Amino acid sequence: MLIYMARITPLSAFGTPPKGDTLFGQLCWALRNRHGETRLTELLDGYTTGRPFAVVSDAFPAGHLPRPALPGHWFTPLPNEDRKAVKKRNWLPVEHFDTPVADWLAHCRADSDLPGAAATPHPQPHNAIDRRTGTTGKDFAPYTMTQLWYGQGCALDIHIVFDNARLSVAEIEQALCDIGAFGFGRDASIGLGRFDVDSFEPAQLPCQTDADAWLTLAPCAPQGLPWRTEHCFYTVFTRFGRHGDIGVHQGRPFKTPVLLANTGAVLVPQNTTVKGVPFIGQGLGGDGTLSKAIPQTVHQGYAPVVGIELPARTGTDEPGGATP
């Protein structure tokens, strides 16, 4: 498996947050559209049995990683810092990755500290149009939908682990360029989700010297896997997915909801070393459980990971707890 990092520049607002599982879905459509359905079927062989052809992270502010979902008292307290302000410190600059996790709060940054690099939601007014008359008709019922705006010149990093025996570097890069050209996520057909791929270079997923836990860089499905649950922490994320691309025209665009551990989960394995492991999790679906319209549909329950050493516990926590 190779590890590459794509640095992208948003060119428009986004209708869908660029999270890893959604980016993977768009990657599959891009590969299908360029290379055909047979090629995509070949790439997905073994996907639900631990052999993914690619695992995609969220798009993070350039040079940053997500703060782990550990309870607040696992970190060194910040004197004279408001608790609500501390909770907003979500992004760790990669240059501080090797410092003890307990000290990460002092280095983490809030969205407000990264002007333009973190998406800002804005409401966009809409109204249904009668295509026969070109007007709103008798029932004028405006509504709003949220759009995510990045600042001009903002750069985002996407980490991709992929099997170069099945998919080349050039093919992955071209697929990312296709997604950026045609748009990512909701309302791509009206201009949302456009981006440029500025670079696509070999990278490493960092790992602390005495790492004993994984920090996830995308939503993942840890259910049923061998964890030391008393040391695992995460926030729950429910994906109410639906098909993209031509899948929306097959009568049943909505997929079965999927329960995931959100990005930033801290997972501790029972009998596996943390070092040298680029991703964890499992592939979901493939047997008709996720979609009635496209039974072979799969969902990325894998996530790229970095290795961290858990700080010494300073209190009692419930297993599998989430940060308050």
N, C-alpha and C positions, 0 to 999 in steps of 0.2 A: 504494500500500500504506500502511496505517495501522499505527502501533505503539501498543499499549496495554499497561498493566500491571495485572494482577489481584492484589490482596492478599487472601489467604485465611487463615482461622483453622481449624486442624484441630479437629474435634469428637470424634474417636475415634482409635484406633490405625489404622495403615495396614498392609495385607498386602503391598503392592507399593510400591517406592520411586517417588515422583512424578517420574519422568524425562520429558523432553519427548516422546519418541517414543510412550510409553505414554499420556501425556495427550492427544496428538493422536488416537490410536486411540479413546479414550473420547469425545473431542469428536465424532468421526464418528458413533459410535453414538448420542450424545445428539441430534445433528442429524437423524439418520435417524428416531429414535423420535418426535421432535416434528414434523418437516416431511415425512416420508415418504422412501422409498428413491429415488424419482425425483429429488427435490431433491438428495440426497446425490450421486447419479450425475452430476448437472449440475455440482455443486461440484468433483468430482474430475476433470472433463474438463481435460486438459492437465497433470495432477499429475505425471506422469513425464516431462514434456517441459519442465520448468522453470517451470511456471505453478501453483504451489501456491495454494490459496485461503486457507490459514493455515499458519503455522509456529510451533510452541509450544516454549518453553524448559522446562528443569527448574524445579521449585519450590525456590527458594533462601531461606535465612534472610533476613528482611526487611532491606533496605538493604545487601545483600552480593552479591558476584559471586565466581565460582570462581577459584581461583589457577590460572594457566596451567601446563601440563604441560612446563615447561622444565627442563633439567638444573639441579641445585642450584648448580653453579659459575657459572651465568649471573646469579645474584643476589648482592648484597653480603652477605658472611658476617656472621652475628650473633655477636658476641663472647660467650664463656662460655655459649653455648646448645647444649644436647644435640642431636645430629643427629636422633635419633628425635623429639624434641619439635618440631624445625623442620619435619619432614615432615608433622606433624599440623596445621600452619598452613594450612588449606585455604580460608579465606574472607576476601576483601578488602572492607572497608567502602567503599562507593561514594564517600565523601567523599575518599578517597585515590587515586581512579582516575587523576587527572592527574599524580601523582608518577611519576618514572621507574620503569619496570618492575623495574629492577635493585634498587630499594629497597623493593619490595612486601613482602618477607619481614618487614620490621620492622613493617609495618602489618597483615599477615594475622593472622587469629585461628583458633584451634583450636575444635573442637566444645565442648571443656570451657570455653572462654571465652564461649560463647553458651548458657548453661544453658536448656534447654527449646526453643531455636530449632533445634537440630540433632537429628535423630531418634536415639533410643536403642533398639537392638534388645533385645527380651526374648522368651524362649521361652514358647510357649503350649501346654500339654498338650492332646492330642486322643486320641480312640479311636473306632474304627468302631462304629456302633450298628446292631443288627439291628432294622429298622423294624417287623417283624412282632411282635417280643416287647418292644421298647422297652428291651432290655438289650444288653450287649456280647457276649452269646453265649458259646460255649465258648472261643473264641480271643480272650483278652484281650491285645491287642497295642497298648499306648499308644505314642504318638509325639509329638514336638513340632514346631511350626512357628513361625518367627520372626515377631513383630509389631514394627512400628516405632512408637514412642511419642514424641510431642512434648509439651512442657511446657504447662501451662495458660496460655491467653492468647497462645501462640506465634503469630507472623504469618509467612507465607511469601509470596514474590513470584514471579509467573509472568509472563514477557514473551511477548506474542503479536503476531506480524506477520500481518496479514490483508488481503485484497483487498476493500475496502469497496464495490467495484462489483458484487461477487457475494454478499457477506454483510455484513449491517448490524452496527453496534455492539451494538444491542439483542439481535440473534440470538446473537451470540457470548456476551454476558453471560448470557443465559437458558440457553444450553447449559452454561456453567460452573456455574450454579446447579443445574441438573438433575443434573450429575455429583456435586456436593456433597451433594444431597439423597438420591440413591439409592446413593451410595458409589462409590469409585474402587478399581479393581484387585481383587486376590484377596480372596475372602471378603466382598465387598461385601454379599452376600445375608444375612450374619449380623451386619452392623453396622460393618464396617471401611471405612475410606476416606471417612468423612463430613467435610464442611467447610462453612463459611460463606464466601460471597464478600463481603468487607467493602467493597471498592471496585473499580471498573474504570474507570481513567482514562487519558487520553492520556499518553504517555511518550516519551522519547528513548533510543536506545541510544547510550551515550557513545562518543566517538572521540578519541584523543589527537591533538595538533596535527600531528605528523609520523608518523602511523601508517603502518606498512608491513606489518602482519600482522593476521590476524583471530583473536580468541579466541572459541571456540564456547561457547554457553550450553545445548547439548543434544547428545546423541549424533548423529553425522552420518555420511554415506557419501561420503568424498572420493575414492574409487577412480576412476581414469581421468580425473580432472579436471586441468587445467593448473596444477600447483604447482611452486614452487621447492623440491624435496624436501629439499635440503640444509639448509633452514631451517625445516622442518616437524617438529613434535614432538607426540606424542599417546600415550595409552595405549589398548590394544585392548580393545574391549567386544563380546562376543558376545550377541546377543539371541535367546534361545530362547523365541520368542513363541507365544502361543496366542490363539484368538479369545475375545472377551468377549461379554457380553450374550447374545442368543439364538444367537450363533454357536457356543456350547459344546454346543448340542443338535443339531448337524448331522452328528454321527457322527465327524468328524475335526477336533477342536479345535486340534490342534497345527500350527504353521506351520513353514516351512523356516527354519532358523537364519540369522541375518543378522550379518555382521561389520561393526562400526562403529568409528569413532574416538570415544572417550568424551568426555564434557563436559570442557571445559578444554583442548581441542586448540588448538595454535597452527599456523595454516596461512598460508602466504605465496603469493599468486598470482604467476603469471609476467608477465602483461601487463594486469592489471586494477587500477584504483585501489581502495584500501581504503575511502576515505571515501564515505559515502552509500549503502553496501550494507548492507541490514538482515538478509540471511540468505545462506547459502551451502549447497552440497551438491546432492543430487539425490533425486528420488522413486523409490522402489523398487517392483517388482512390477507389478500391473495386468494381467499376461499369463498368470496361472496358475502362476507360478514360486514364489509364496509360500504358496499354499494350494490344496489339492485340493478342499476343501469349498466355498470361495467364491473362484473363480478371479480375480475382479476385485479381490481384496484388494491394498492398497498399504501401504507402510511409510514413515514419515517418515525420510528420509535427509537432510533439510534441518535447519539449526540457525540460530537467531538469533545474530548476532555483534556484538561490539564491536571497535573498532579500537585496536590497541596498537602502540607503537614498540618493536621488539626492542632489547634492550640489546646493547652491544658484546660480541662473543664473547671469552671468556677461556680457551678450550680447544678441543680438537678433538672433534667429535661425529659419530656415524654419522647419515646421512640418515634421516629418518623415525623417529628414536629415541624412546624413552619415558623418562620420568623414573625413575631407579632407586629 
